[in-house]
Amino acid sequence: MSTATYTVTGMTCAHCIASVTEELNELDGVNEVAVDLASGAVTVTSDAPLTDDAVKTAVEEAGYQLA
């Protein structure tokens, strides 16, 4: 089990949270995604560590960027 926290910029509402959560949940091995809208912190729990490139791509597909 691996947990990592990323900072995502540009999120402003519940729709943003849903978009980021949906894209990250599509990555292999992701078990849980928790988003703190106020800080932009996105905590991802997965079976194994995720690559930064995979997380970056998923976040960008949702329409946002990693800080």
All heavy atoms as a GROMACS GRO file, in nm:
protein
  473
    1MET      N    1   0.085  -0.118   0.000
    1MET     CA    2   0.000   0.000   0.000
    1MET      C    3   0.089   0.124   0.000
    1MET      O    4   0.187   0.131   0.071
    1MET     CB    5  -0.090  -0.003   0.123
    1MET     CG    6  -0.201   0.098   0.121
    1MET     SD    7  -0.334   0.066   0.005
    1MET     CE    8  -0.413  -0.074   0.078
    2SER      N    9   0.051   0.220  -0.080
    2SER     CA   10   0.128   0.342  -0.093
    2SER      C   11   0.034   0.462  -0.088
    2SER      O   12  -0.074   0.457  -0.146
    2SER     CB   13   0.204   0.342  -0.226
    2SER     OG   14   0.271   0.464  -0.244
    3THR      N   15   0.075   0.566  -0.019
    3THR     CA   16  -0.003   0.689  -0.013
    3THR      C   17   0.088   0.806  -0.048
    3THR      O   18   0.200   0.815   0.004
    3THR     CB   19  -0.063   0.710   0.127
    3THR    OG1   20  -0.146   0.599   0.158
    3THR    CG2   21  -0.146   0.837   0.133
    4ALA      N   22   0.040   0.891  -0.137
    4ALA     CA   23   0.117   1.009  -0.176
    4ALA      C   24   0.022   1.127  -0.186
    4ALA      O   25  -0.095   1.111  -0.222
    4ALA     CB   26   0.187   0.986  -0.309
    5THR      N   27   0.073   1.245  -0.154
    5THR     CA   28  -0.007   1.366  -0.163
    5THR      C   29   0.055   1.460  -0.266
    5THR      O   30   0.176   1.482  -0.266
    5THR     CB   31  -0.015   1.436  -0.026
    5THR    OG1   32  -0.074   1.346   0.067
    5THR    CG2   33  -0.101   1.562  -0.034
    6TYR      N   34  -0.030   1.511  -0.352
    6TYR     CA   35   0.010   1.603  -0.459
    6TYR      C   36  -0.066   1.733  -0.442
    6TYR      O   37  -0.173   1.735  -0.383
    6TYR     CB   38  -0.023   1.543  -0.596
    6TYR     CG   39   0.033   1.404  -0.616
    6TYR    CD1   40  -0.039   1.291  -0.578
    6TYR    CD2   41   0.159   1.386  -0.671
    6TYR    CE1   42   0.012   1.164  -0.596
    6TYR    CE2   43   0.211   1.260  -0.689
    6TYR     CZ   44   0.137   1.148  -0.651
    6TYR     OH   45   0.190   1.023  -0.668
    7THR      N   46  -0.014   1.840  -0.498
    7THR     CA   47  -0.087   1.966  -0.499
    7THR      C   48  -0.134   1.992  -0.642
    7THR      O   49  -0.054   1.991  -0.735
    7THR     CB   50   0.003   2.082  -0.452
    7THR    OG1   51   0.046   2.054  -0.319
    7THR    CG2   52  -0.075   2.214  -0.453
    8VAL      N   53  -0.264   2.012  -0.655
    8VAL     CA   54  -0.326   2.037  -0.785
    8VAL      C   55  -0.377   2.180  -0.787
    8VAL      O   56  -0.446   2.224  -0.693
    8VAL     CB   57  -0.441   1.938  -0.811
    8VAL    CG1   58  -0.511   1.970  -0.942
    8VAL    CG2   59  -0.387   1.794  -0.812
    9THR      N   60  -0.343   2.253  -0.893
    9THR     CA   61  -0.386   2.392  -0.903
    9THR      C   62  -0.506   2.405  -0.996
    9THR      O   63  -0.522   2.327  -1.089
    9THR     CB   64  -0.272   2.481  -0.956
    9THR    OG1   65  -0.232   2.436  -1.085
    9THR    CG2   66  -0.154   2.480  -0.862
   10GLY      N   67  -0.589   2.506  -0.968
   10GLY     CA   68  -0.701   2.540  -1.055
   10GLY      C   69  -0.835   2.485  -1.014
   10GLY      O   70  -0.936   2.518  -1.075
   11MET      N   71  -0.841   2.402  -0.911
   11MET     CA   72  -0.969   2.347  -0.867
   11MET      C   73  -1.045   2.453  -0.788
   11MET      O   74  -0.989   2.518  -0.701
   11MET     CB   75  -0.949   2.223  -0.781
   11MET     CG   76  -0.883   2.108  -0.853
   11MET     SD   77  -0.880   1.956  -0.752
   11MET     CE   78  -0.778   2.009  -0.614
   12THR      N   79  -1.176   2.468  -0.821
   12THR     CA   80  -1.255   2.570  -0.752
   12THR      C   81  -1.389   2.520  -0.699
   12THR      O   82  -1.458   2.594  -0.630
   12THR     CB   83  -1.284   2.687  -0.848
   12THR    OG1   84  -1.354   2.637  -0.962
   12THR    CG2   85  -1.155   2.756  -0.891
   13CYS      N   86  -1.428   2.398  -0.734
   13CYS     CA   87  -1.564   2.354  -0.695
   13CYS      C   88  -1.573   2.201  -0.688
   13CYS      O   89  -1.476   2.131  -0.717
   13CYS     CB   90  -1.665   2.405  -0.797
   13CYS     SG   91  -1.640   2.337  -0.962
   14ALA      N   92  -1.691   2.153  -0.654
   14ALA     CA   93  -1.714   2.009  -0.642
   14ALA      C   94  -1.696   1.939  -0.776
   14ALA      O   95  -1.651   1.824  -0.781
   14ALA     CB   96  -1.854   1.984  -0.588
   15HIS      N   97  -1.728   2.006  -0.885
   15HIS     CA   98  -1.709   1.945  -1.017
   15HIS      C   99  -1.560   1.921  -1.043
   15HIS      O  100  -1.523   1.818  -1.099
   15HIS     CB  101  -1.768   2.035  -1.126
   15HIS     CG  102  -1.741   1.986  -1.265
   15HIS    ND1  103  -1.780   1.861  -1.308
   15HIS    CD2  104  -1.677   2.041  -1.370
   15HIS    CE1  105  -1.742   1.844  -1.434
   15HIS    NE2  106  -1.678   1.952  -1.474
   16CYS      N  107  -1.477   2.014  -1.002
   16CYS     CA  108  -1.332   1.998  -1.016
   16CYS      C  109  -1.285   1.875  -0.938
   16CYS      O  110  -1.206   1.795  -0.989
   16CYS     CB  111  -1.259   2.120  -0.964
   16CYS     SG  112  -1.303   2.276  -1.044
   17ILE      N  113  -1.333   1.862  -0.817
   17ILE     CA  114  -1.296   1.747  -0.733
   17ILE      C  115  -1.337   1.618  -0.801
   17ILE      O  116  -1.260   1.522  -0.807
   17ILE     CB  117  -1.362   1.758  -0.594
   17ILE    CG1  118  -1.305   1.877  -0.517
   17ILE    CG2  119  -1.345   1.629  -0.514
   17ILE    CD1  120  -1.379   1.908  -0.389
   18ALA      N  121  -1.459   1.615  -0.853
   18ALA     CA  122  -1.509   1.494  -0.919
   18ALA      C  123  -1.426   1.459  -1.042
   18ALA      O  124  -1.396   1.341  -1.065
   18ALA     CB  125  -1.656   1.513  -0.958
   19SER      N  126  -1.386   1.559  -1.119
   19SER     CA  127  -1.307   1.534  -1.240
   19SER      C  128  -1.170   1.477  -1.205
   19SER      O  129  -1.125   1.378  -1.266
   19SER     CB  130  -1.290   1.664  -1.319
   19SER     OG  131  -1.414   1.710  -1.366
   20VAL      N  132  -1.103   1.538  -1.110
   20VAL     CA  133  -0.970   1.490  -1.070
   20VAL      C  134  -0.980   1.350  -1.009
   20VAL      O  135  -0.901   1.260  -1.042
   20VAL     CB  136  -0.905   1.589  -0.972
   20VAL    CG1  137  -0.779   1.530  -0.909
   20VAL    CG2  138  -0.872   1.719  -1.044
   21THR      N  139  -1.079   1.330  -0.924
   21THR     CA  140  -1.097   1.199  -0.861
   21THR      C  141  -1.123   1.091  -0.965
   21THR      O  142  -1.064   0.982  -0.959
   21THR     CB  143  -1.214   1.206  -0.760
   21THR    OG1  144  -1.182   1.303  -0.659
   21THR    CG2  145  -1.237   1.071  -0.694
   22GLU      N  146  -1.208   1.120  -1.061
   22GLU     CA  147  -1.241   1.023  -1.165
   22GLU      C  148  -1.117   0.983  -1.246
   22GLU      O  149  -1.092   0.864  -1.267
   22GLU     CB  150  -1.346   1.080  -1.259
   22GLU     CG  151  -1.386   0.985  -1.370
   22GLU     CD  152  -1.491   1.045  -1.463
   22GLU    OE1  153  -1.555   1.143  -1.425
   22GLU    OE2  154  -1.506   0.992  -1.574
   23GLU      N  155  -1.039   1.081  -1.288
   23GLU     CA  156  -0.920   1.050  -1.368
   23GLU      C  157  -0.817   0.970  -1.288
   23GLU      O  158  -0.757   0.876  -1.340
   23GLU     CB  159  -0.858   1.177  -1.424
   23GLU     CG  160  -0.941   1.247  -1.529
   23GLU     CD  161  -0.959   1.165  -1.657
   23GLU    OE1  162  -0.874   1.080  -1.688
   23GLU    OE2  163  -1.060   1.187  -1.725
   24LEU      N  164  -0.796   1.009  -1.163
   24LEU     CA  165  -0.697   0.937  -1.082
   24LEU      C  166  -0.743   0.795  -1.049
   24LEU      O  167  -0.663   0.702  -1.044
   24LEU     CB  168  -0.666   1.015  -0.954
   24LEU     CG  169  -0.584   1.143  -0.977
   24LEU    CD1  170  -0.580   1.226  -0.849
   24LEU    CD2  171  -0.442   1.110  -1.024
   25ASN      N  172  -0.873   0.777  -1.030
   25ASN     CA  173  -0.926   0.644  -1.001
   25ASN      C  174  -0.909   0.549  -1.119
   25ASN      O  175  -0.914   0.427  -1.102
   25ASN     CB  176  -1.073   0.651  -0.960
   25ASN     CG  177  -1.090   0.672  -0.812
   25ASN    OD1  178  -1.014   0.618  -0.730
   25ASN    ND2  179  -1.190   0.750  -0.774
   26GLU      N  180  -0.889   0.602  -1.239
   26GLU     CA  181  -0.870   0.517  -1.356
   26GLU      C  182  -0.728   0.460  -1.364
   26GLU      O  183  -0.704   0.368  -1.443
   26GLU     CB  184  -0.903   0.595  -1.484
   26GLU     CG  185  -1.051   0.623  -1.497
   26GLU     CD  186  -1.087   0.697  -1.625
   26GLU    OE1  187  -0.998   0.717  -1.709
   26GLU    OE2  188  -1.204   0.734  -1.639
   27LEU      N  189  -0.637   0.512  -1.284
   27LEU     CA  190  -0.500   0.457  -1.284
   27LEU      C  191  -0.500   0.320  -1.217
   27LEU      O  192  -0.572   0.298  -1.118
   27LEU     CB  193  -0.405   0.551  -1.210
   27LEU     CG  194  -0.386   0.690  -1.272
   27LEU    CD1  195  -0.297   0.775  -1.181
   27LEU    CD2  196  -0.326   0.680  -1.411
   28ASP      N  197  -0.420   0.229  -1.270
   28ASP     CA  198  -0.412   0.094  -1.215
   28ASP      C  199  -0.368   0.097  -1.069
   28ASP      O  200  -0.270   0.163  -1.035
   28ASP     CB  201  -0.312   0.010  -1.295
   28ASP     CG  202  -0.367  -0.030  -1.430
   28ASP    OD1  203  -0.490  -0.027  -1.448
   28ASP    OD2  204  -0.286  -0.065  -1.518
   29GLY      N  205  -0.440   0.025  -0.986
   29GLY     CA  206  -0.402   0.007  -0.847
   29GLY      C  207  -0.448   0.115  -0.751
   29GLY      O  208  -0.424   0.105  -0.631
   30VAL      N  209  -0.516   0.217  -0.800
   30VAL     CA  210  -0.562   0.324  -0.711
   30VAL      C  211  -0.684   0.276  -0.632
   30VAL      O  212  -0.779   0.224  -0.688
   30VAL     CB  213  -0.597   0.452  -0.790
   30VAL    CG1  214  -0.667   0.554  -0.700
   30VAL    CG2  215  -0.470   0.512  -0.849
   31ASN      N  216  -0.674   0.291  -0.500
   31ASN     CA  217  -0.781   0.247  -0.411
   31ASN      C  218  -0.866   0.363  -0.359
   31ASN      O  219  -0.984   0.346  -0.333
   31ASN     CB  220  -0.722   0.173  -0.290
   31ASN     CG  221  -0.647   0.050  -0.332
   31ASN    OD1  222  -0.696  -0.029  -0.412
   31ASN    ND2  223  -0.526   0.034  -0.283
   32GLU      N  224  -0.803   0.478  -0.339
   32GLU     CA  225  -0.875   0.589  -0.279
   32GLU      C  226  -0.812   0.721  -0.323
   32GLU      O  227  -0.690   0.731  -0.334
   32GLU     CB  228  -0.871   0.579  -0.126
   32GLU     CG  229  -0.950   0.688  -0.055
   32GLU     CD  230  -0.947   0.672   0.098
   32GLU    OE1  231  -0.888   0.575   0.147
   32GLU    OE2  232  -1.005   0.757   0.164
   33VAL      N  233  -0.897   0.821  -0.346
   33VAL     CA  234  -0.851   0.956  -0.378
   33VAL      C  235  -0.926   1.050  -0.286
   33VAL      O  236  -1.048   1.046  -0.277
   33VAL     CB  237  -0.881   0.992  -0.525
   33VAL    CG1  238  -0.840   1.137  -0.554
   33VAL    CG2  239  -0.811   0.897  -0.620
   34ALA      N  240  -0.851   1.133  -0.214
   34ALA     CA  241  -0.911   1.232  -0.125
   34ALA      C  242  -0.861   1.371  -0.166
   34ALA      O  243  -0.741   1.392  -0.180
   34ALA     CB  244  -0.873   1.204   0.020
   35VAL      N  245  -0.955   1.462  -0.188
   35VAL     CA  246  -0.920   1.597  -0.234
   35VAL      C  247  -0.960   1.699  -0.129
   35VAL      O  248  -1.074   1.698  -0.080
   35VAL     CB  249  -0.991   1.630  -0.367
   35VAL    CG1  250  -0.958   1.772  -0.411
   35VAL    CG2  251  -0.954   1.530  -0.475
   36ASP      N  252  -0.866   1.787  -0.094
   36ASP     CA  253  -0.894   1.901  -0.007
   36ASP      C  254  -0.898   2.024  -0.097
   36ASP      O  255  -0.792   2.073  -0.140
   36ASP     CB  256  -0.788   1.914   0.101
   36ASP     CG  257  -0.819   2.029   0.196
   36ASP    OD1  258  -0.820   2.145   0.150
   36ASP    OD2  259  -0.844   2.002   0.314
   37LEU      N  260  -1.017   2.071  -0.127
   37LEU     CA  261  -1.033   2.181  -0.223
   37LEU      C  262  -0.961   2.308  -0.177
   37LEU      O  263  -0.898   2.376  -0.258
   37LEU     CB  264  -1.182   2.209  -0.246
   37LEU     CG  265  -1.215   2.317  -0.348
   37LEU    CD1  266  -1.162   2.278  -0.487
   37LEU    CD2  267  -1.365   2.340  -0.354
   38ALA      N  268  -0.969   2.340  -0.050
   38ALA     CA  269  -0.911   2.464   0.001
   38ALA      C  270  -0.760   2.472  -0.022
   38ALA      O  271  -0.707   2.577  -0.059
   38ALA     CB  272  -0.943   2.480   0.149
   39SER      N  273  -0.692   2.361   0.000
   39SER     CA  274  -0.546   2.362  -0.013
   39SER      C  275  -0.499   2.309  -0.149
   39SER      O  276  -0.383   2.327  -0.185
   39SER     CB  277  -0.483   2.278   0.098
   39SER     OG  278  -0.516   2.141   0.081
   40GLY      N  279  -0.586   2.240  -0.220
   40GLY     CA  280  -0.546   2.177  -0.346
   40GLY      C  281  -0.475   2.045  -0.325
   40GLY      O  282  -0.423   1.987  -0.420
   41ALA      N  283  -0.471   1.998  -0.203
   41ALA     CA  284  -0.402   1.872  -0.174
   41ALA      C  285  -0.486   1.753  -0.221
   41ALA      O  286  -0.605   1.745  -0.190
   41ALA     CB  287  -0.374   1.860  -0.025
   42VAL      N  288  -0.422   1.665  -0.294
   42VAL     CA  289  -0.487   1.544  -0.343
   42VAL      C  290  -0.407   1.425  -0.292
   42VAL      O  291  -0.290   1.409  -0.327
   42VAL     CB  292  -0.495   1.541  -0.496
   42VAL    CG1  293  -0.558   1.411  -0.545
   42VAL    CG2  294  -0.572   1.662  -0.548
   43THR      N  295  -0.469   1.345  -0.208
   43THR     CA  296  -0.402   1.229  -0.151
   43THR      C  297  -0.452   1.104  -0.222
   43THR      O  298  -0.572   1.080  -0.230
   43THR     CB  299  -0.429   1.220   0.000
   43THR    OG1  300  -0.384   1.342   0.062
   43THR    CG2  301  -0.357   1.102   0.062
   44VAL      N  302  -0.357   1.028  -0.273
   44VAL     CA  303  -0.389   0.909  -0.351
   44VAL      C  304  -0.332   0.786  -0.280
   44VAL      O  305  -0.214   0.782  -0.250
   44VAL     CB  306  -0.332   0.917  -0.494
   44VAL    CG1  307  -0.369   0.793  -0.574
   44VAL    CG2  308  -0.379   1.044  -0.564
   45THR      N  309  -0.418   0.690  -0.254
   45THR     CA  310  -0.376   0.563  -0.196
   45THR      C  311  -0.385   0.457  -0.304
   45THR      O  312  -0.488   0.443  -0.371
   45THR     CB  313  -0.466   0.526  -0.077
   45THR    OG1  314  -0.463   0.632   0.020
   45THR    CG2  315  -0.420   0.397  -0.011
   46SER      N  316  -0.275   0.383  -0.320
   46SER     CA  317  -0.270   0.283  -0.427
   46SER      C  318  -0.196   0.159  -0.379
   46SER      O  319  -0.128   0.162  -0.277
   46SER     CB  320  -0.202   0.342  -0.551
   46SER     OG  321  -0.074   0.388  -0.518
   47ASP      N  322  -0.211   0.051  -0.456
   47ASP     CA  323  -0.146  -0.075  -0.421
   47ASP      C  324   0.006  -0.062  -0.424
   47ASP      O  325   0.075  -0.126  -0.346
   47ASP     CB  326  -0.189  -0.185  -0.517
   47ASP     CG  327  -0.337  -0.219  -0.501
   47ASP    OD1  328  -0.393  -0.196  -0.392
   47ASP    OD2  329  -0.396  -0.268  -0.600
   48ALA      N  330   0.056   0.018  -0.518
   48ALA     CA  331   0.200   0.038  -0.535
   48ALA      C  332   0.222   0.186  -0.566
   48ALA      O  333   0.129   0.255  -0.609
   48ALA     CB  334   0.252  -0.048  -0.647
   49PRO      N  335   0.342   0.236  -0.543
   49PRO     CA  336   0.369   0.377  -0.576
   49PRO      C  337   0.338   0.407  -0.722
   49PRO      O  338   0.368   0.327  -0.810
   49PRO     CB  339   0.518   0.394  -0.547
   49PRO     CG  340   0.549   0.285  -0.450
   49PRO     CD  341   0.460   0.169  -0.486
   50LEU      N  342   0.278   0.523  -0.747
   50LEU     CA  343   0.246   0.568  -0.882
   50LEU      C  344   0.361   0.651  -0.935
   50LEU      O  345   0.431   0.717  -0.858
   50LEU     CB  346   0.119   0.652  -0.882
   50LEU     CG  347  -0.006   0.585  -0.827
   50LEU    CD1  348  -0.118   0.687  -0.813
   50LEU    CD2  349  -0.049   0.471  -0.918
   51THR      N  350   0.379   0.650  -1.066
   51THR     CA  351   0.482   0.736  -1.124
   51THR      C  352   0.428   0.879  -1.129
   51THR      O  353   0.307   0.901  -1.145
   51THR     CB  354   0.521   0.691  -1.265
   51THR    OG1  355   0.409   0.710  -1.352
   51THR    CG2  356   0.566   0.546  -1.267
   52ASP      N  357   0.518   0.974  -1.116
   52ASP     CA  358   0.478   1.114  -1.124
   52ASP      C  359   0.416   1.145  -1.260
   52ASP      O  360   0.322   1.223  -1.270
   52ASP     CB  361   0.597   1.207  -1.098
   52ASP     CG  362   0.639   1.206  -0.952
   52ASP    OD1  363   0.559   1.165  -0.865
   52ASP    OD2  364   0.752   1.250  -0.924
   53ASP      N  365   0.469   1.081  -1.365
   53ASP     CA  366   0.416   1.104  -1.499
   53ASP      C  367   0.271   1.056  -1.511
   53ASP      O  368   0.188   1.122  -1.574
   53ASP     CB  369   0.501   1.033  -1.605
   53ASP     CG  370   0.632   1.106  -1.632
   53ASP    OD1  371   0.644   1.224  -1.594
   53ASP    OD2  372   0.722   1.043  -1.691
   54ALA      N  373   0.239   0.942  -1.451
   54ALA     CA  374   0.103   0.890  -1.457
   54ALA      C  375   0.006   0.983  -1.386
   54ALA      O  376  -0.103   1.013  -1.436
   54ALA     CB  377   0.097   0.750  -1.397
   55VAL      N  378   0.048   1.031  -1.269
   55VAL     CA  379  -0.038   1.123  -1.192
   55VAL      C  380  -0.055   1.254  -1.267
   55VAL      O  381  -0.166   1.306  -1.280
   55VAL     CB  382   0.020   1.146  -1.052
   55VAL    CG1  383  -0.058   1.255  -0.978
   55VAL    CG2  384   0.021   1.016  -0.972
   56LYS      N  385   0.056   1.306  -1.320
   56LYS     CA  386   0.051   1.432  -1.395
   56LYS      C  387  -0.043   1.420  -1.515
   56LYS      O  388  -0.125   1.509  -1.540
   56LYS     CB  389   0.191   1.470  -1.442
   56LYS     CG  390   0.196   1.599  -1.520
   56LYS     CD  391   0.338   1.631  -1.564
   56LYS     CE  392   0.338   1.760  -1.648
   56LYS     NZ  393   0.469   1.789  -1.703
   57THR      N  394  -0.032   1.312  -1.588
   57THR     CA  395  -0.116   1.291  -1.706
   57THR      C  396  -0.264   1.285  -1.666
   57THR      O  397  -0.350   1.346  -1.731
   57THR     CB  398  -0.075   1.162  -1.779
   57THR    OG1  399   0.060   1.177  -1.824
   57THR    CG2  400  -0.165   1.136  -1.899
   58ALA      N  401  -0.294   1.212  -1.560
   58ALA     CA  402  -0.434   1.200  -1.516
   58ALA      C  403  -0.490   1.335  -1.474
   58ALA      O  404  -0.604   1.370  -1.509
   58ALA     CB  405  -0.443   1.100  -1.402
   59VAL      N  406  -0.411   1.411  -1.400
   59VAL     CA  407  -0.455   1.543  -1.354
   59VAL      C  408  -0.476   1.636  -1.473
   59VAL      O  409  -0.576   1.709  -1.480
   59VAL     CB  410  -0.355   1.603  -1.253
   59VAL    CG1  411  -0.383   1.750  -1.226
   59VAL    CG2  412  -0.358   1.523  -1.123
   60GLU      N  413  -0.386   1.631  -1.570
   60GLU     CA  414  -0.399   1.716  -1.688
   60GLU      C  415  -0.519   1.675  -1.773
   60GLU      O  416  -0.586   1.760  -1.832
   60GLU     CB  417  -0.270   1.713  -1.770
   60GLU     CG  418  -0.157   1.788  -1.701
   60GLU     CD  419  -0.025   1.784  -1.776
   60GLU    OE1  420  -0.013   1.711  -1.876
   60GLU    OE2  421   0.067   1.855  -1.733
   61GLU      N  422  -0.549   1.546  -1.778
   61GLU     CA  423  -0.668   1.500  -1.852
   61GLU      C  424  -0.796   1.553  -1.786
   61GLU      O  425  -0.897   1.572  -1.853
   61GLU     CB  426  -0.670   1.349  -1.861
   61GLU     CG  427  -0.569   1.295  -1.963
   61GLU     CD  428  -0.571   1.144  -1.976
   61GLU    OE1  429  -0.662   1.079  -1.923
   61GLU    OE2  430  -0.478   1.092  -2.040
   62ALA      N  431  -0.790   1.575  -1.657
   62ALA     CA  432  -0.905   1.631  -1.586
   62ALA      C  433  -0.916   1.782  -1.609
   62ALA      O  434  -1.018   1.844  -1.577
   62ALA     CB  435  -0.895   1.602  -1.436
   63GLY      N  436  -0.809   1.842  -1.663
   63GLY     CA  437  -0.812   1.985  -1.692
   63GLY      C  438  -0.738   2.071  -1.592
   63GLY      O  439  -0.754   2.194  -1.591
   64TYR      N  440  -0.652   2.009  -1.511
   64TYR     CA  441  -0.580   2.083  -1.408
   64TYR      C  442  -0.432   2.050  -1.416
   64TYR      O  443  -0.390   1.971  -1.499
   64TYR     CB  444  -0.638   2.048  -1.270
   64TYR     CG  445  -0.786   2.072  -1.269
   64TYR    CD1  446  -0.874   1.966  -1.294
   64TYR    CD2  447  -0.838   2.199  -1.252
   64TYR    CE1  448  -1.011   1.989  -1.301
   64TYR    CE2  449  -0.974   2.222  -1.259
   64TYR     CZ  450  -1.060   2.117  -1.283
   64TYR     OH  451  -1.195   2.139  -1.292
   65GLN      N  452  -0.352   2.110  -1.326
   65GLN     CA  453  -0.209   2.086  -1.330
   65GLN      C  454  -0.155   2.059  -1.190
   65GLN      O  455  -0.208   2.112  -1.092
   65GLN     CB  456  -0.138   2.206  -1.389
   65GLN     CG  457  -0.176   2.230  -1.534
   65GLN     CD  458  -0.078   2.322  -1.605
   65GLN    OE1  459   0.012   2.376  -1.544
   65GLN    NE2  460  -0.099   2.338  -1.734
   66LEU      N  461  -0.048   1.980  -1.186
   66LEU     CA  462   0.023   1.962  -1.060
   66LEU      C  463   0.105   2.086  -1.033
   66LEU      O  464   0.161   2.146  -1.125
   66LEU     CB  465   0.117   1.841  -1.069
   66LEU     CG  466   0.053   1.702  -1.074
   66LEU    CD1  467   0.163   1.596  -1.081
   66LEU    CD2  468  -0.034   1.678  -0.953
   67ALA      N  469   0.113   2.124  -0.907
   67ALA     CA  470   0.194   2.241  -0.869
   67ALA      C  471   0.340   2.201  -0.862
   67ALA      O  472   0.374   2.088  -0.845
   67ALA     CB  473   0.147   2.297  -0.736
   0.00000   0.00000   0.00000
